[in-house]
Amino acid sequence: MVHELRAHPDGRGARVAIAVARFNEQVTERLLQGALQACRAAGVADGDVTVVRVPGAFELPLACHWLAGSGRFDAVAALGAVVRGDTDHYDYVCRAATDGVLRANLDTGVPIAFGVLTCDDFDQALARAGGDAGNKGADAVQAALEMAALRRTLAGASAKSPTPR
């Protein structure tokens, strides 16, 4: 028989940190509002949400690493927006943000959701920050909460499972 564990983004009692970049603030503020709404919809108390602002997407990985490593949070969401320009800077910032958040996830073991938009133009970014394409800030919080719930489920399951030989 196959065992399947499925967790749901239940935020009751969860402590959530949201790291949000100030660069492209017209977009990132919308992502943040979506993330905060998703926290409330999942049952996270307002007092259990901490918002940390950083200069840009490049700084998000370090902030997320600090937040996750603090032991104060069950889940973290990284929110930012990188819009393609005329230089290679876009590629470097996107790669650094992506790799850095992944590394913070793996180094700390705390779920950190990647809510950093990497778009060709500003209209695409706005569409993903509460426009036609939804709100990726909300999606990030939901993913982080689901992973935090899975972590709790696995911790509970391992406490009940016999030790393998």
N, C-alpha and C positions, 0 to 999 in steps of 0.2 A: 504494500500500500504506500502510495506517495503522500508525503506530508507537505502541506502548503501553508506557509505563514503569510498572512496578508494584514498589513497595518493600515489604519485610517488616520488622516490628519486631525486627531483629537488634541486640541490645545489646552484642555482643562488642566491646570496645574503646571503647564509648561512655561519655561522662561525663555524668551526669544530675544535675540539681538538682531538688529537690522543695521548693516553698514551701507551707507548711501553716499555716492559721489556727488559733489557739488557741481562738477563740470557738466555742462548740458542740463542745467538745473530745471529748465522748462519741462524736460522729459523725466528727469530723475524724481522730481517732486510728485509727478503723477504715479510713477512706479511706487514711491513710498506710500502714497495714499491708498493705492490698491493693496499693498502689503499690510498696512494697518487694518484695512477693512477685512482682509482675509484672516488676520489674527483674531479679530473680534468674532467673525463668523465661526471660527474653529473653537471658540471658547477661551481664548487666551485673555486673561485680565489685563486691562491697560497698565496696571502697575507692574506687570511681569514682562513688559516690552521696553527695551532700551534701544534708542536710535543713536547711532554714532555717525557723524558726518566727516568725510575725508575729502581732500582736494579733487581727486579724480579716480578713474578706474584703475590706474596703475597702483594706487595706494590701497585699494580694497583688500588684496591678499594679506598684507601685513596686519591691517586692522582686524580682519576675520581671524587670523591666527591668534592675535592677542585675545580677542573675545572668546574664541573657542577654548583657548588654553587657560582662561581664567577660572574655569570650573563653575562659573556663575550661570551658564546658559545651556539649555538642552538642544537648542537649534539656532542657527545663524543664517541670515540671508544677505547676500552681497548684491547690491543694486547699483547699476551704472548704465551709461550710454556712450558708446564710441561710434562716431559717425565718420564714414570714409571721407578723406580729403584728397588733396592733390599730391601728397607725399607718402612715403612708406611708414610714417609715424603710426598710422592706423594699425598696420600689421603688427608692429612691435607692441603697442599697447594692448591689442586684443590677445596676442599670444601670452604676454606677461600676466594679464588678468586671469586668463583661463588656466594657465599652468600654475599660477600662484594660489588660486582658490582651490584647485585640485590638491596641491601639496598641503595646504592648511587642513583640508578634509582628512587626508591620509595621515598626516603627522599628529593630529589631535584626536581623531576618532569621533569628533563631534560633527553632526550633519551640517554642512554649509551649502546652501543652495545657490546656484549661479544664476542670478537675475540681471546679468549684464547684457544689454542689447548691443549687438554688433551689426550696424545697419549701413547701407549704401548712401542713404540720405535722411534728412531730418523728418520727412513725411513718413518714412518707414518706422522711424523711432516713435513718433507720435501715435501711429497706428497700434504699436505694441505696448504703449503706455496708457491704455484706457480707451483706445480707438477701436477701429474695426477688427483688429486682430487680438482683442482682449487686453488684459493687463498682466504682463510678465512679472511684475512685482508680486501680485497676488499668487501667481503660479509658483513663484520661488518659495514663498512662505508655506504654501500647501505642501510642496515637495520636502522642505526642511522638516516640517511637522510630521509628515508621514515617515520619513527616515528616522526621526527621533522616536516615534512610536514603535517602529520596527526594532530599533536598538533595545528599547525597553522589553519588547516581546521576546527577543532573542536572549536577553539577560535572564528573564524569567524562565524561559524554556531550558536554558543551560543549567539553571539551579535545580530543575526538576529531573533532568536527564541523568542517566547513569554515566559514569566516567568510562570512556572507551578504553579498551585494553590494547 
